[in-house]
Amino acid sequence: MEKNYYTILNSALKKILPKEPEELKLKNLAKEALNQAKILAKEYNAIPILAGSITRDTWLPSKSEFDIFVQFPEDFNEKKFESSGLKIGKELVTKLGGKVEIRYAQHPYVSGKIQGIQIDVVPCYQVKDPEKIKSAVDRTPFHVKFIEENIDKHLSNEVRLLKQFCFANNIYGADAKTEGFSGYVCELLSIKYKTFLNVLKNCLSWRPGEIIDIKSFYKKEEHQKLRKHFRGQPLILIDPTDKNRNTCAAVSPRNFFKLKKITEDFLLNPSENFFFGEKTQPLTEKELVKNQIVRGTELLLVIFKPPEVVPDILWPQLRRFGERLQNILEEKKYEFSVLGREVFTDEKEIAVVLLEMEVSKLPKVQKRVGPSIFDFNDSANFLKKYSKNVISGPFIEDSKWVVEVERKFLTAKAKLQDSLKEKFETLKEKGIPSFIAKEISKNFLIINDYKKIAYLMKKDYSFGRFLRTFFEKERLT
C-alpha cells in the first residue's frame, strides 16, 4: 500500500511542479521588481523584501504571483505610511508595465498584473518584535524568515502536495470566502510533520480544539486555558513567530472536518483524483424540481448587486445578512421556519441569500397566547391590547388568556419584501450590515419561482454549481 501512495504522489508532484520556463519567468520578474522597489524606497529609508511562496519554492503553477513588502520606519505616521506605500506601489507596477489597482485591507495597497503574473506591493512597518506589530501585515517578514530557515528543497515539494490536496478539494486559502488552510499553514504543518503523508496520518487523530505548538511555547497544563482563549476555533496552530496568534483562526469547523474526511478517504483508497478532482457540475432544472418535490420545501432567493468592497469584507457581511434574514422570519410573532441558508456571490454582478423554507406559508388566523390569569398586571395589559380587532377571544386555555387574530404576513416572501423595502438608515437599524444595506436600499429582488431560479442557473454556471453543493452536502464522517 505504501508503494501505491508514493506512485500516486510522485505522479501528482510531476504535474504540479512549475515548468522551467514558467519558473524562470516568475523569478526574473520578481528579481527585477525587487531591484526597482529598492530604488524607489530609498528616499523613505524603507526596505523592500520579496514575500510569498516564491521565496521558499512552494508555489503552484496555478498561483503565479508574488508580493513585495515595503518595510517603513516605525516613526512614519499613518498618513505618511499609506501615501508613501501607495506611491511606491503605483510607480513600481507602472514601471513594470502593469495596470495599477488599489486594494484595501487594514491599509490600502497596490496590485497589478504583469505578463500574466499577479504582484501585490504592500506597505508594512519594520518592527523588531512580532508581538509588537502596528498592523497585521507587519508579521509577514517574520514569516518569510522562519519558513526560509526551515524549508529545504525536499520539504518544499511536500508542501506543494499538501497545498494541491487542499486546493483540489476547495479548502485552500484563509480568505473569508474559503475559510480554509492558508499557504503558511500548509508550510507549518509540513515543517511539523516532515512529509505530506505524515500530515495526513496525524490529521486523522485531530479533535476539535487540537493544539499544535511547533516551538513549544506552552506547557501541556496550559492547553485548556489556550483553548478558552481561542474558543470556537477547531484547530489551533500556534504561530512560531508570535505565540499569541493562531494561524488557523480562519479555518471553519466544516473545513476542519472536511480535511479529516478527505484524508481518511485518500489513505483508504489513494488516487490522483484527490489532487485533480473534477469540477462540480451545475444543477439542472430537472434536478432542481426533483429536489423541491422530494424535500417539500420552498426556496427563497434574495438577489441584489454586491457592494464594491474587498471579498474579505463582502463575504462576512453577506453571511451576517443571511443570518439576520433568518432571524427576522423566525421571530415568534411571525412563526416562519428556515430549514437551511447559504450565500453566493460572483463578487461583481450578483449576490444571493438563499433560504430554504421549512414553513413559508401560514394560515390567516394566528393564535396569541397571553399571561396567566393570575398575573393581574400583565393580564390587564394583554386584554387592553386585544380589546379590538380580534377574530376570536379573549378566551382561556390552561389558565392563560388567548386570542385569535388576523395574521399580517401569510408568506415568508411577503414578510421579507416588507422588511427590506426601507431606506438605508432603517435597514442598518434592523441589523443589516452597512455595505449590504446601502445596496438593498437601492434595489433588490426576491424570487421563489423555480423557473426564475432555473433561468439564473443557466445564466450563471457558478450559481448552478453552488445550488448543487447546497442540495448535495458532503458527508464529513
C-alpha positions, 0 to 999 in steps of 0.5 A: 500500500505504501508503494501505491501512495508514493506512485500516486504522489510522485505522479501528482508532484510531476504535474504540479511542479512549475515548468522551467520556463514558467519558473524562470519567468516568475523569478526574473520578474520578481528579481527585477521588481525587487531591484526597482522597489529598492530604488524607489524606497530609498528616499523613505529609508524603507526596505523592500523584501520579496514575500510569498511562496516564491521565496521558499519554492512552494508555489503552484503553477496555478498561483503565479504571483508574488508580493513585495513588502515595503518595510517603513520606519516605525516613526512614519505616521499613518498618513505618511505610511499609506501615501508613501506605500501607495506611491511606491506601489503605483510607480513600481507596477507602472514601471513594470508595465502593469495596470495599477489597482488599489486594494484595501485591507487594514491599509490600502495597497497596490496590485497589478498584473504583469505578463500574466503574473499577479504582484501585490506591493504592500506597505508594512512597518519594520518592527523588531518584535512580532508581538509588537506589530502596528498592523497585521501585515507587519508579521509577514517578514517574520514569516518569510524568515522562519519558513526560509530557515526551515524549508529545504528543497525536499520539504518544499515539494511536500508542501506543494502536495499538501497545498494541491490536496487542499486546493483540489478539494476547495479548502485552500486559502484563509480568505473569508470566502474559503475559510480554509488552510492558508499557504503558511499553514500548509508550510507549518504543518509540513515543517511539523510533520516532515512529509505530506503523508505524515500530515495526513496520518496525524490529521486523522487523530485531530479533535476539535480544539487540537493544539499544535505548538511547533516551538513549544511555547506552552506547557501541556497544563496550559492547553485548556486555558489556550483553548478558552482563549481561542474558543470556537476555533477547531484547530489551533496552530500556534504561530512560531513567530508570535505565540499569541496568534493562531494561524488557523483562526480562519479555518471553519469547523466544516473545513476542519472536518472536511480535511479529516474526511478527505484524508481518511478517504485518500489513505483508504483508497489513494488516487490522483483524483484527490489532487485533480478532482473534477469540477462540480457540475451545475444543477439542472432544472430537472434536478432542481424540481426533483429536489423541491418535490422530494424535500417539500420545501420552498426556496427563497432567493434574495438577489441584489448587486454586491457592494464594491468592497474587498471579498474579505469584507463582502463575504462576512457581511453577506453571511451576517445578512443571511443570518439576520434574514433568518432571524427576522422570519423566525421571530415568534410573532411571525412563526416562519421556519428556515430549514437551511441558508447559504450565500453566493456571490460572483463578487461583481454582478450578483449576490444571493441569500438563499433560504430554504423554507421549512414553513413559508406559508401560514394560515390567516388566523394566528393564535396569541397566547397571553399571561396567566390569569393570575398575573393581574398586571400583565393580564390587564395589559394583554386584554387592553391590547386585544380589546379590538380587532380580534377574530376570536377571544379573549378566551382561556386555555390552561389558565392563560388568556388567548386570542385569535387574530388576523395574521399580517404576513401569510408568506415568508416572501411577503414578510421579507419584501416588507422588511427590506423595502426601507431606506438605508438608515432603517435597514442598518437599524434592523441589523443589516450590515452597512455595505449590504444595506446601502445596496438593498436600499437601492434595489433588490429582488426576491424570487421563489419561482423555480423557473426564475431560479432555473433561468439564473442557473443557466445564466450563471454556471457558478450559481448552478454549481453552488445550488448543487453543493447546497442540495448535495452536502458532503458527508464529513464522517 
